[in-house]
Amino acid sequence: MGDLTSIIDPVKMEELRKLGGDTNEFLLELLNNYQSRFAELITEIEGHHNAGNLDGLRRSVHSLKGATVSLGLLNISRIIKDLDAEVKQANVDNVETSIKAMRDLEPELLELIAALQ
C-alpha cells in the first residue's frame, strides 16, 4: 500500500481499521458506501443550489461534511467544511466552484479504495 496520508488521515484510518478487526474490510465497506453517497449528495447539493433551496442545500452540505470528516478524507473535508460554513451564513457564491473541486477529487477516493483492496 502506497502513501495514502495525502488522502486520508492516518490516525482515522487506523481507528477504522481497528474497528474492523485490524483488516481493511470494514474500512473498504465504509469507503464504498461513502463513494455511492458522495455522488448522490453532490447531485443533491447541485440541485438545491440550482433551485435556490437554501435549507435543502444546508442539509445536504452538512450531511456530506459529516460523512467526509468521520472518514478522515482530508482534501474533500477541507472543501466541504468551508462550504458548510459559507452556506450556514447564506453565502452561496462558491457552491459551484466547491462542487467542481469535490468532483475533481473523486479519482483520489477511487485510488484510496483500490489501494486498500
N, CA, C and O atoms as a printed pandas DataFrame, in Angstrom:
     atom_number atom_name residue_name chain_id  residue_number  x_coord  y_coord  z_coord
0              1         N          MET        A               1    0.860   -1.175    0.000
1              2        CA          MET        A               1    0.000    0.000    0.000
2              3         C          MET        A               1    0.900    1.230    0.000
3              4         O          MET        A               1    1.818    1.344    0.813
4              5         N          GLY        A               2    0.626    2.147   -0.922
5              6        CA          GLY        A               2    1.416    3.365   -1.030
6              7         C          GLY        A               2    1.092    4.351    0.078
7              8         O          GLY        A               2    0.304    4.067    0.979
8              9         N          ASP        A               3    1.711    5.503   -0.011
9             10        CA          ASP        A               3    1.468    6.545    0.985
10            11         C          ASP        A               3    0.123    7.197    0.710
11            12         O          ASP        A               3   -0.050    7.889   -0.292
12            13         N          LEU        A               4   -0.804    6.975    1.587
13            14        CA          LEU        A               4   -2.162    7.492    1.428
14            15         C          LEU        A               4   -2.424    8.688    2.328
15            16         O          LEU        A               4   -3.556    9.164    2.414
16            17         N          THR        A               5   -1.377    9.183    3.005
17            18        CA          THR        A               5   -1.571   10.227    4.002
18            19         C          THR        A               5   -1.986   11.570    3.401
19            20         O          THR        A               5   -2.408   12.462    4.137
20            21         N          SER        A               6   -1.878   11.730    2.101
21            22        CA          SER        A               6   -2.376   12.958    1.489
22            23         C          SER        A               6   -3.873   12.856    1.197
23            24         O          SER        A               6   -4.517   13.855    0.876
24            25         N          ILE        A               7   -4.424   11.641    1.311
25            26        CA          ILE        A               7   -5.842   11.415    1.006
26            27         C          ILE        A               7   -6.663   11.218    2.277
27            28         O          ILE        A               7   -7.756   11.767    2.418
28            29         N          ILE        A               8   -6.118   10.423    3.197
29            30        CA          ILE        A               8   -6.866   10.077    4.408
30            31         C          ILE        A               8   -5.985   10.288    5.635
31            32         O          ILE        A               8   -4.790    9.993    5.616
32            33         N          ASP        A               9   -6.581   10.791    6.681
33            34        CA          ASP        A               9   -5.876   10.986    7.947
34            35         C          ASP        A               9   -5.437    9.610    8.456
35            36         O          ASP        A               9   -6.276    8.737    8.680
36            37         N          PRO        A              10   -4.132    9.414    8.639
37            38        CA          PRO        A              10   -3.651    8.092    9.047
38            39         C          PRO        A              10   -4.170    7.637   10.414
39            40         O          PRO        A              10   -4.361    6.441   10.635
40            41         N          VAL        A              11   -4.394    8.562   11.313
41            42        CA          VAL        A              11   -4.938    8.207   12.628
42            43         C          VAL        A              11   -6.367    7.699   12.475
43            44         O          VAL        A              11   -6.739    6.681   13.059
44            45         N          LYS        A              12   -7.159    8.411   11.689
45            46        CA          LYS        A              12   -8.544    7.997   11.459
46            47         C          LYS        A              12   -8.587    6.651   10.729
47            48         O          LYS        A              12   -9.407    5.790   11.048
48            49         N          MET        A              13   -7.701    6.480    9.752
49            50        CA          MET        A              13   -7.661    5.221    9.011
50            51         C          MET        A              13   -7.355    4.063    9.955
51            52         O          MET        A              13   -7.978    3.005    9.862
52            53         N          GLU        A              14   -6.414    4.255   10.847
53            54        CA          GLU        A              14   -6.052    3.186   11.789
54            55         C          GLU        A              14   -7.198    2.912   12.759
55            56         O          GLU        A              14   -7.453    1.755   13.094
56            57         N          GLU        A              15   -7.889    3.950   13.215
57            58        CA          GLU        A              15   -9.046    3.759   14.102
58            59         C          GLU        A              15  -10.109    2.905   13.415
59            60         O          GLU        A              15  -10.666    1.985   14.014
60            61         N          LEU        A              16  -10.381    3.223   12.149
61            62        CA          LEU        A              16  -11.409    2.490   11.407
62            63         C          LEU        A              16  -10.962    1.059   11.106
63            64         O          LEU        A              16  -11.782    0.141   11.114
64            65         N          ARG        A              17   -9.692    0.867   10.846
65            66        CA          ARG        A              17   -9.155   -0.488   10.639
66            67         C          ARG        A              17   -9.316   -1.317   11.914
67            68         O          ARG        A              17   -9.701   -2.485   11.853
68            69         N          LYS        A              18   -9.023   -0.714   13.066
69            70        CA          LYS        A              18   -9.130   -1.436   14.338
70            71         C          LYS        A              18  -10.586   -1.825   14.623
71            72         O          LYS        A              18  -10.855   -2.903   15.152
72            73         N          LEU        A              19  -11.505   -0.949   14.271
73            74        CA          LEU        A              19  -12.926   -1.269   14.447
74            75         C          LEU        A              19  -13.323   -2.488   13.618
75            76         O          LEU        A              19  -14.244   -3.223   13.975
76            77         N          GLY        A              20  -12.624   -2.691   12.522
77            78        CA          GLY        A              20  -12.902   -3.828   11.642
78            79         C          GLY        A              20  -12.019   -5.022   11.895
79            80         O          GLY        A              20  -11.888   -5.880   11.022
80            81         N          GLY        A              21  -11.406   -5.109   13.062
81            82        CA          GLY        A              21  -10.589   -6.264   13.396
82            83         C          GLY        A              21   -9.206   -6.237   12.776
83            84         O          GLY        A              21   -8.652   -7.284   12.439
84            85         N          ASP        A              22   -8.646   -5.046   12.626
85            86        CA          ASP        A              22   -7.298   -4.859   12.068
86            87         C          ASP        A              22   -7.167   -5.331   10.620
87            88         O          ASP        A              22   -6.095   -5.748   10.182
88            89         N          THR        A              23   -8.276   -5.255    9.892
89            90        CA          THR        A              23   -8.232   -5.521    8.450
90            91         C          THR        A              23   -8.807   -4.302    7.735
91            92         O          THR        A              23   -9.348   -3.394    8.366
92            93         N          ASN        A              24   -8.684   -4.296    6.434
93            94        CA          ASN        A              24   -9.227   -3.189    5.643
94            95         C          ASN        A              24  -10.693   -3.407    5.254
95            96         O          ASN        A              24  -11.315   -2.517    4.674
96            97         N          GLU        A              25  -11.245   -4.573    5.565
97            98        CA          GLU        A              25  -12.583   -4.927    5.093
98            99         C          GLU        A              25  -13.647   -3.907    5.521
99           100         O          GLU        A              25  -14.418   -3.426    4.691
100          101         N          PHE        A              26  -13.684   -3.586    6.795
101          102        CA          PHE        A              26  -14.680   -2.633    7.309
102          103         C          PHE        A              26  -14.449   -1.241    6.715
103          104         O          PHE        A              26  -15.395   -0.568    6.307
104          105         N          LEU        A              27  -13.195   -0.823    6.671
105          106        CA          LEU        A              27  -12.857    0.475    6.090
106          107         C          LEU        A              27  -13.272    0.535    4.634
107          108         O          LEU        A              27  -13.813    1.547    4.187
108          109         N          LEU        A              28  -13.027   -0.530    3.886
109          110        CA          LEU        A              28  -13.437   -0.575    2.477
110          111         C          LEU        A              28  -14.947   -0.500    2.334
111          112         O          LEU        A              28  -15.457    0.170    1.435
112          113         N          GLU        A              29  -15.658   -1.179    3.208
113          114        CA          GLU        A              29  -17.124   -1.116    3.169
114          115         C          GLU        A              29  -17.599    0.320    3.397
115          116         O          GLU        A              29  -18.478    0.811    2.688
116          117         N          LEU        A              30  -17.013    0.984    4.390
117          118        CA          LEU        A              30  -17.369    2.380    4.666
118          119         C          LEU        A              30  -17.048    3.277    3.474
119          120         O          LEU        A              30  -17.857    4.125    3.097
120          121         N          LEU        A              31  -15.873    3.092    2.884
121          122        CA          LEU        A              31  -15.458    3.930    1.753
122          123         C          LEU        A              31  -16.317    3.675    0.520
123          124         O          LEU        A              31  -16.651    4.613   -0.204
124          125         N          ASN        A              32  -16.674    2.432    0.275
125          126        CA          ASN        A              32  -17.546    2.135   -0.868
126          127         C          ASN        A              32  -18.938    2.740   -0.670
127          128         O          ASN        A              32  -19.524    3.291   -1.602
128          129         N          ASN        A              33  -19.458    2.629    0.556
129          130        CA          ASN        A              33  -20.748    3.262    0.859
130          131         C          ASN        A              33  -20.650    4.777    0.716
131          132         O          ASN        A              33  -21.556    5.422    0.188
132          133         N          TYR        A              34  -19.541    5.332    1.191
133          134        CA          TYR        A              34  -19.325    6.779    1.078
134          135         C          TYR        A              34  -19.270    7.201   -0.382
135          136         O          TYR        A              34  -19.859    8.214   -0.757
136          137         N          GLN        A              35  -18.570    6.434   -1.206
137          138        CA          GLN        A              35  -18.455    6.795   -2.617
138          139         C          GLN        A              35  -19.831    6.883   -3.271
139          140         O          GLN        A              35  -20.095    7.813   -4.033
140          141         N          SER        A              36  -20.700    5.934   -2.983
141          142        CA          SER        A              36  -22.061    5.972   -3.529
142          143         C          SER        A              36  -22.826    7.182   -3.017
143          144         O          SER        A              36  -23.474    7.895   -3.784
144          145         N          ARG        A              37  -22.743    7.401   -1.727
145          146        CA          ARG        A              37  -23.463    8.527   -1.102
146          147         C          ARG        A              37  -22.881    9.868   -1.546
147          148         O          ARG        A              37  -23.612   10.846   -1.699
148          149         N          PHE        A              38  -21.564    9.908   -1.753
149          150        CA          PHE        A              38  -20.880   11.116   -2.224
150          151         C          PHE        A              38  -21.513   11.612   -3.522
151          152         O          PHE        A              38  -21.858   12.787   -3.646
152          153         N          ALA        A              39  -21.660   10.707   -4.481
153          154        CA          ALA        A              39  -22.240   11.083   -5.778
154          155         C          ALA        A              39  -23.673   11.583   -5.611
155          156         O          ALA        A              39  -24.069   12.570   -6.231
156          157         N          GLU        A              40  -24.445   10.899   -4.773
157          158        CA          GLU        A              40  -25.836   11.313   -4.532
158          159         C          GLU        A              40  -25.899   12.696   -3.891
159          160         O          GLU        A              40  -26.683   13.547   -4.311
160          161         N          LEU        A              41  -25.075   12.915   -2.880
161          162        CA          LEU        A              41  -25.112   14.189   -2.167
162          163         C          LEU        A              41  -24.608   15.348   -3.024
163          164         O          LEU        A              41  -25.136   16.456   -2.934
164          165         N          ILE        A              42  -23.606   15.108   -3.842
165          166        CA          ILE        A              42  -23.141   16.164   -4.754
166          167         C          ILE        A              42  -24.271   16.555   -5.699
167          168         O          ILE        A              42  -24.486   17.738   -5.964
168          169         N          THR        A              43  -24.988   15.562   -6.202
169          170        CA          THR        A              43  -26.128   15.836   -7.087
170          171         C          THR        A              43  -27.220   16.596   -6.331
171          172         O          THR        A              43  -27.818   17.525   -6.874
172          173         N          GLU        A              44  -27.479   16.206   -5.084
173          174        CA          GLU        A              44  -28.467   16.926   -4.259
174          175         C          GLU        A              44  -28.036   18.369   -4.022
175          176         O          GLU        A              44  -28.839   19.293   -4.150
176          177         N          ILE        A              45  -26.771   18.555   -3.678
177          178        CA          ILE        A              45  -26.246   19.903   -3.426
178          179         C          ILE        A              45  -26.429   20.766   -4.663
179          180         O          ILE        A              45  -26.886   21.906   -4.578
180          181         N          GLU        A              46  -26.074   20.219   -5.796
181          182        CA          GLU        A              46  -26.214   20.957   -7.051
182          183         C          GLU        A              46  -27.679   21.284   -7.341
183          184         O          GLU        A              46  -28.001   22.395   -7.761
184          185         N          GLY        A              47  -28.562   20.315   -7.116
185          186        CA          GLY        A              47  -29.992   20.537   -7.348
186          187         C          GLY        A              47  -30.571   21.598   -6.436
187          188         O          GLY        A              47  -31.312   22.472   -6.886
188          189         N          HIS        A              48  -30.236   21.527   -5.151
189          190        CA          HIS        A              48  -30.733   22.534   -4.200
190          191         C          HIS        A              48  -30.198   23.916   -4.551
191          192         O          HIS        A              48  -30.921   24.909   -4.474
192          193         N          HIS        A              49  -28.936   23.971   -4.934
193          194        CA          HIS        A              49  -28.340   25.257   -5.310
194          195         C          HIS        A              49  -29.052   25.829   -6.533
195          196         O          HIS        A              49  -29.419   27.004   -6.544
196          197         N          ASN        A              50  -29.247   25.011   -7.552
197          198        CA          ASN        A              50  -29.896   25.468   -8.783
198          199         C          ASN        A              50  -31.341   25.899   -8.551
199          200         O          ASN        A              50  -31.849   26.789   -9.234
200          201         N          ALA        A              51  -32.003   25.259   -7.576
201          202        CA          ALA        A              51  -33.399   25.587   -7.268
202          203         C          ALA        A              51  -33.516   26.742   -6.282
203          204         O          ALA        A              51  -34.622   27.211   -6.010
204          205         N          GLY        A              52  -32.394   27.205   -5.745
205          206        CA          GLY        A              52  -32.442   28.275   -4.754
206          207         C          GLY        A              52  -32.967   27.810   -3.416
207          208         O          GLY        A              52  -33.473   28.618   -2.637
208          209         N          ASN        A              53  -32.858   26.516   -3.130
209          210        CA          ASN        A              53  -33.360   25.924   -1.893
210          211         C          ASN        A              53  -32.236   25.927   -0.850
211          212         O          ASN        A              53  -31.487   24.958   -0.729
212          213         N          LEU        A              54  -32.132   27.011   -0.113
213          214        CA          LEU        A              54  -31.051   27.172    0.849
214          215         C          LEU        A              54  -31.126   26.151    1.988
215          216         O          LEU        A              54  -30.093   25.642    2.422
216          217         N          ASP        A              55  -32.324   25.847    2.475
217          218        CA          ASP        A              55  -32.454   24.866    3.559
218          219         C          ASP        A              55  -32.003   23.484    3.101
219          220         O          ASP        A              55  -31.270   22.801    3.816
220          221         N          GLY        A              56  -32.432   23.074    1.929
221          222        CA          GLY        A              56  -32.012   21.783    1.381
222          223         C          GLY        A              56  -30.516   21.753    1.132
223          224         O          GLY        A              56  -29.857   20.742    1.378
224          225         N          LEU        A              57  -29.982   22.863    0.643
225          226        CA          LEU        A              57  -28.545   22.984    0.408
226          227         C          LEU        A              57  -27.781   22.808    1.716
227          228         O          LEU        A              57  -26.801   22.064    1.778
228          229         N          ARG        A              58  -28.226   23.483    2.738
229          230        CA          ARG        A              58  -27.566   23.377    4.042
230          231         C          ARG        A              58  -27.574   21.944    4.563
231          232         O          ARG        A              58  -26.559   21.448    5.052
232          233         N          ARG        A              59  -28.728   21.280    4.455
233          234        CA          ARG        A              59  -28.842   19.901    4.951
234          235         C          ARG        A              59  -27.914   18.956    4.184
235          236         O          ARG        A              59  -27.214   18.140    4.785
236          237         N          SER        A              60  -27.913   19.071    2.863
237          238        CA          SER        A              60  -27.086   18.175    2.049
238          239         C          SER        A              60  -25.601   18.426    2.266
239          240         O          SER        A              60  -24.816   17.482    2.358
240          241         N          VAL        A              61  -25.215   19.690    2.348
241          242        CA          VAL        A              61  -23.810   20.021    2.600
242          243         C          VAL        A              61  -23.397   19.491    3.970
243          244         O          VAL        A              61  -22.316   18.921    4.121
244          245         N          HIS        A              62  -24.255   19.679    4.960
245          246        CA          HIS        A              62  -23.930   19.225    6.313
246          247         C          HIS        A              62  -23.821   17.693    6.368
247          248         O          HIS        A              62  -22.944   17.160    7.047
248          249         N          SER        A              63  -24.696   16.994    5.665
249          250        CA          SER        A              63  -24.630   15.526    5.612
250          251         C          SER        A              63  -23.325   15.059    4.993
251          252         O          SER        A              63  -22.676   14.147    5.506
252          253         N          LEU        A              64  -22.941   15.688    3.888
253          254        CA          LEU        A              64  -21.696   15.304    3.231
254          255         C          LEU        A              64  -20.493   15.621    4.120
255          256         O          LEU        A              64  -19.528   14.858    4.173
256          257         N          LYS        A              65  -20.565   16.748    4.812
257          258        CA          LYS        A              65  -19.465   17.110    5.718
258          259         C          LYS        A              65  -19.304   16.060    6.809
259          260         O          LYS        A              65  -18.188   15.627    7.092
260          261         N          GLY        A              66  -20.393   15.653    7.413
261          262        CA          GLY        A              66  -20.325   14.668    8.486
262          263         C          GLY        A              66  -19.709   13.353    8.031
263          264         O          GLY        A              66  -18.845   12.798    8.711
264          265         N          ALA        A              67  -20.147   12.863    6.896
265          266        CA          ALA        A              67  -19.621   11.600    6.381
266          267         C          ALA        A              67  -18.146   11.725    6.015
267          268         O          ALA        A              67  -17.354   10.825    6.293
268          269         N          THR        A              68  -17.786   12.832    5.399
269          270        CA          THR        A              68  -16.415   13.037    4.938
270          271         C          THR        A              68  -15.448   13.160    6.107
271          272         O          THR        A              68  -14.387   12.535    6.115
272          273         N          VAL        A              69  -15.817   13.961    7.083
273          274        CA          VAL        A              69  -14.951   14.180    8.245
274          275         C          VAL        A              69  -14.820   12.892    9.058
275          276         O          VAL        A              69  -13.736   12.580    9.551
276          277         N          SER        A              70  -15.909   12.146    9.200
277          278        CA          SER        A              70  -15.853   10.922   10.004
278          279         C          SER        A              70  -14.921    9.879    9.397
279          280         O          SER        A              70  -14.402    9.023   10.113
280          281         N          LEU        A              71  -14.704    9.942    8.084
281          282        CA          LEU        A              71  -13.775    9.020    7.430
282          283         C          LEU        A              71  -12.362    9.582    7.342
283          284         O          LEU        A              71  -11.433    8.866    6.968
284          285         N          GLY        A              72  -12.192   10.835    7.678
285          286        CA          GLY        A              72  -10.861   11.434    7.650
286          287         C          GLY        A              72  -10.340   11.728    6.249
287          288         O          GLY        A              72   -9.130   11.732    6.026
288          289         N          LEU        A              73  -11.238   11.973    5.312
289          290        CA          LEU        A              73  -10.826   12.263    3.932
290          291         C          LEU        A              73  -10.390   13.725    3.853
291          292         O          LEU        A              73  -11.223   14.632    3.835
292          293         N          LEU        A              74   -9.111   13.934    3.807
293          294        CA          LEU        A              74   -8.512   15.245    4.047
294          295         C          LEU        A              74   -8.900   16.317    3.036
295          296         O          LEU        A              74   -9.382   17.376    3.438
296          297         N          ASN        A              75   -8.713   16.087    1.763
297          298        CA          ASN        A              75   -8.932   17.137    0.760
298          299         C          ASN        A              75  -10.402   17.480    0.592
299          300         O          ASN        A              75  -10.769   18.651    0.492
300          301         N          ILE        A              76  -11.248   16.443    0.560
301          302        CA          ILE        A              76  -12.686   16.706    0.446
302          303         C          ILE        A              76  -13.172   17.397    1.721
303          304         O          ILE        A              76  -14.035   18.274    1.660
304          305         N          SER        A              77  -12.621   17.006    2.876
305          306        CA          SER        A              77  -13.019   17.632    4.143
306          307         C          SER        A              77  -12.762   19.132    4.140
307          308         O          SER        A              77  -13.601   19.916    4.583
308          309         N          ARG        A              78  -11.604   19.521    3.639
309          310        CA          ARG        A              78  -11.283   20.956    3.608
310          311         C          ARG        A              78  -12.322   21.735    2.795
311          312         O          ARG        A              78  -12.780   22.799    3.212
312          313         N          ILE        A              79  -12.677   21.201    1.656
313          314        CA          ILE        A              79  -13.636   21.895    0.788
314          315         C          ILE        A              79  -15.012   21.931    1.425
315          316         O          ILE        A              79  -15.642   22.988    1.478
316          317         N          ILE        A              80  -15.488   20.787    1.910
317          318        CA          ILE        A              80  -16.854   20.717    2.427
318          319         C          ILE        A              80  -16.997   21.471    3.745
319          320         O          ILE        A              80  -18.067   22.014    4.022
320          321         N          LYS        A              81  -15.952   21.520    4.562
321          322        CA          LYS        A              81  -16.029   22.322    5.797
322          323         C          LYS        A              81  -16.184   23.801    5.464
323          324         O          LYS        A              81  -16.995   24.498    6.074
324          325         N          ASP        A              82  -15.411   24.275    4.501
325          326        CA          ASP        A              82  -15.536   25.678    4.090
326          327         C          ASP        A              82  -16.918   25.962    3.522
327          328         O          ASP        A              82  -17.538   26.976    3.843
328          329         N          LEU        A              83  -17.393   25.053    2.672
329          330        CA          LEU        A              83  -18.714   25.243    2.065
330          331         C          LEU        A              83  -19.806   25.220    3.127
331          332         O          LEU        A              83  -20.745   26.012    3.061
332          333         N          ASP        A              84  -19.696   24.334    4.092
333          334        CA          ASP        A              84  -20.680   24.254    5.170
334          335         C          ASP        A              84  -20.739   25.573    5.940
335          336         O          ASP        A              84  -21.822   26.082    6.225
336          337         N          ALA        A              85  -19.580   26.120    6.270
337          338        CA          ALA        A              85  -19.538   27.398    6.989
338          339         C          ALA        A              85  -20.169   28.518    6.152
339          340         O          ALA        A              85  -20.871   29.378    6.684
340          341         N          GLU        A              86  -19.915   28.499    4.861
341          342        CA          GLU        A              86  -20.459   29.545    3.982
342          343         C          GLU        A              86  -21.982   29.448    3.868
343          344         O          GLU        A              86  -22.673   30.456    4.014
344          345         N          VAL        A              87  -22.517   28.245    3.609
345          346        CA          VAL        A              87  -23.969   28.148    3.424
346          347         C          VAL        A              87  -24.721   28.374    4.727
347          348         O          VAL        A              87  -25.883   28.779    4.700
348          349         N          LYS        A              88  -24.087   28.122    5.863
349          350        CA          LYS        A              88  -24.727   28.451    7.145
350          351         C          LYS        A              88  -24.956   29.958    7.259
351          352         O          LYS        A              88  -25.880   30.406    7.939
352          353         N          GLN        A              89  -24.108   30.727    6.589
353          354        CA          GLN        A              89  -24.232   32.188    6.583
354          355         C          GLN        A              89  -24.997   32.685    5.357
355          356         O          GLN        A              89  -24.996   33.879    5.058
356          357         N          ALA        A              90  -25.649   31.761    4.650
357          358        CA          ALA        A              90  -26.422   32.062    3.433
358          359         C          ALA        A              90  -25.539   32.580    2.301
359          360         O          ALA        A              90  -26.022   33.279    1.410
360          361         N          ASN        A              91  -24.264   32.247    2.328
361          362        CA          ASN        A              91  -23.346   32.623    1.266
362          363         C          ASN        A              91  -23.250   31.457    0.298
363          364         O          ASN        A              91  -22.717   30.400    0.635
364          365         N          VAL        A              92  -23.769   31.654   -0.910
365          366        CA          VAL        A              92  -23.770   30.580   -1.908
366          367         C          VAL        A              92  -22.851   30.902   -3.090
367          368         O          VAL        A              92  -22.938   30.265   -4.140
368          369         N          ASP        A              93  -21.982   31.882   -2.916
369          370        CA          ASP        A              93  -21.117   32.324   -4.010
370          371         C          ASP        A              93  -20.163   31.238   -4.514
371          372         O          ASP        A              93  -19.830   31.209   -5.698
372          373         N          ASN        A              94  -19.728   30.355   -3.629
373          374        CA          ASN        A              94  -18.716   29.370   -4.003
374          375         C          ASN        A              94  -19.255   27.954   -4.176
375          376         O          ASN        A              94  -18.474   27.007   -4.265
376          377         N          VAL        A              95  -20.572   27.793   -4.225
377          378        CA          VAL        A              95  -21.142   26.447   -4.298
378          379         C          VAL        A              95  -20.692   25.728   -5.571
379          380         O          VAL        A              95  -20.228   24.590   -5.505
380          381         N          GLU        A              96  -20.822   26.373   -6.714
381          382        CA          GLU        A              96  -20.452   25.711   -7.971
382          383         C          GLU        A              96  -18.971   25.360   -8.013
383          384         O          GLU        A              96  -18.603   24.277   -8.467
384          385         N          THR        A              97  -18.123   26.264   -7.543
385          386        CA          THR        A              97  -16.684   26.008   -7.506
386          387         C          THR        A              97  -16.381   24.836   -6.576
387          388         O          THR        A              97  -15.546   23.989   -6.894
388          389         N          SER        A              98  -17.050   24.787   -5.438
389          390        CA          SER        A              98  -16.837   23.704   -4.477
390          391         C          SER        A              98  -17.310   22.364   -5.037
391          392         O          SER        A              98  -16.648   21.343   -4.849
392          393         N          ILE        A              99  -18.437   22.365   -5.716
393          394        CA          ILE        A              99  -18.942   21.133   -6.335
394          395         C          ILE        A              99  -17.920   20.602   -7.333
395          396         O          ILE        A              99  -17.604   19.412   -7.334
396          397         N          LYS        A             100  -17.410   21.480   -8.173
397          398        CA          LYS        A             100  -16.421   21.059   -9.164
398          399         C          LYS        A             100  -15.164   20.525   -8.475
399          400         O          LYS        A             100  -14.629   19.489   -8.869
400          401         N          ALA        A             101  -14.703   21.225   -7.463
401          402        CA          ALA        A             101  -13.494   20.800   -6.754
402          403         C          ALA        A             101  -13.686   19.422   -6.112
403          404         O          ALA        A             101  -12.779   18.590   -6.137
404          405         N          MET        A             102  -14.868   19.187   -5.539
405          406        CA          MET        A             102  -15.115   17.883   -4.921
406          407         C          MET        A             102  -15.221   16.790   -5.977
407          408         O          MET        A             102  -14.691   15.695   -5.790
408          409         N          ARG        A             103  -15.891   17.071   -7.069
409          410        CA          ARG        A             103  -15.958   16.085   -8.158
410          411         C          ARG        A             103  -14.569   15.782   -8.701
411          412         O          ARG        A             103  -14.271   14.640   -9.051
412          413         N          ASP        A             104  -13.729   16.791   -8.770
413          414        CA          ASP        A             104  -12.354   16.592   -9.251
414          415         C          ASP        A             104  -11.548   15.700   -8.316
415          416         O          ASP        A             104  -10.546   15.116   -8.730
416          417         N          LEU        A             105  -11.972   15.589   -7.058
417          418        CA          LEU        A             105  -11.267   14.760   -6.090
418          419         C          LEU        A             105  -11.783   13.323   -6.049
419          420         O          LEU        A             105  -11.218   12.484   -5.348
420          421         N          GLU        A             106  -12.831   13.038   -6.781
421          422        CA          GLU        A             106  -13.362   11.669   -6.766
422          423         C          GLU        A             106  -12.318   10.633   -7.201
423          424         O          GLU        A             106  -12.301    9.541   -6.632
424          425         N          PRO        A             107  -11.448   10.916   -8.179
425          426        CA          PRO        A             107  -10.421    9.920   -8.529
426          427         C          PRO        A             107   -9.492    9.559   -7.367
427          428         O          PRO        A             107   -9.024    8.423   -7.288
428          429         N          GLU        A             108   -9.222   10.494   -6.478
429          430        CA          GLU        A             108   -8.369   10.146   -5.340
430          431         C          GLU        A             108   -9.104    9.217   -4.382
431          432         O          GLU        A             108   -8.482    8.379   -3.728
432          433         N          LEU        A             109  -10.413    9.361   -4.296
433          434        CA          LEU        A             109  -11.205    8.441   -3.486
434          435         C          LEU        A             109  -11.126    7.039   -4.076
435          436         O          LEU        A             109  -10.962    6.062   -3.345
436          437         N          LEU        A             110  -11.240    6.939   -5.387
437          438        CA          LEU        A             110  -11.120    5.643   -6.058
438          439         C          LEU        A             110   -9.719    5.057   -5.896
439          440         O          LEU        A             110   -9.560    3.845   -5.747
440          441         N          GLU        A             111   -8.719    5.911   -5.927
441          442        CA          GLU        A             111   -7.336    5.472   -5.705
442          443         C          GLU        A             111   -7.178    4.897   -4.300
443          444         O          GLU        A             111   -6.530    3.866   -4.116
444          445         N          LEU        A             112   -7.764    5.557   -3.322
445          446        CA          LEU        A             112   -7.711    5.079   -1.947
446          447         C          LEU        A             112   -8.369    3.711   -1.830
447          448         O          LEU        A             112   -7.804    2.798   -1.228
448          449         N          ILE        A             113   -9.542    3.566   -2.394
449          450        CA          ILE        A             113  -10.268    2.288   -2.336
450          451         C          ILE        A             113   -9.434    1.195   -3.007
451          452         O          ILE        A             113   -9.296    0.099   -2.464
452          453         N          ALA        A             114   -8.888    1.485   -4.166
453          454        CA          ALA        A             114   -8.075    0.495   -4.878
454          455         C          ALA        A             114   -6.845    0.107   -4.070
455          456         O          ALA        A             114   -6.466   -1.064   -4.044
456          457         N          ALA        A             115   -6.228    1.060   -3.423
457          458        CA          ALA        A             115   -5.007    0.795   -2.657
458          459         C          ALA        A             115   -5.285   -0.076   -1.428
459          460         O          ALA        A             115   -4.408   -0.813   -0.978
460          461         N          LEU        A             116   -6.482    0.007   -0.898
461          462        CA          LEU        A             116   -6.821   -0.757    0.297
462          463         C          LEU        A             116   -7.349   -2.160    0.011
463          464         O          LEU        A             116   -7.516   -2.961    0.930
464          465         N          GLN        A             117   -7.607   -2.457   -1.249
465          466        CA          GLN        A             117   -8.158   -3.771   -1.611
466          467         C          GLN        A             117   -7.092   -4.838   -1.633
467          468         O          GLN        A             117   -7.387   -5.999   -1.917
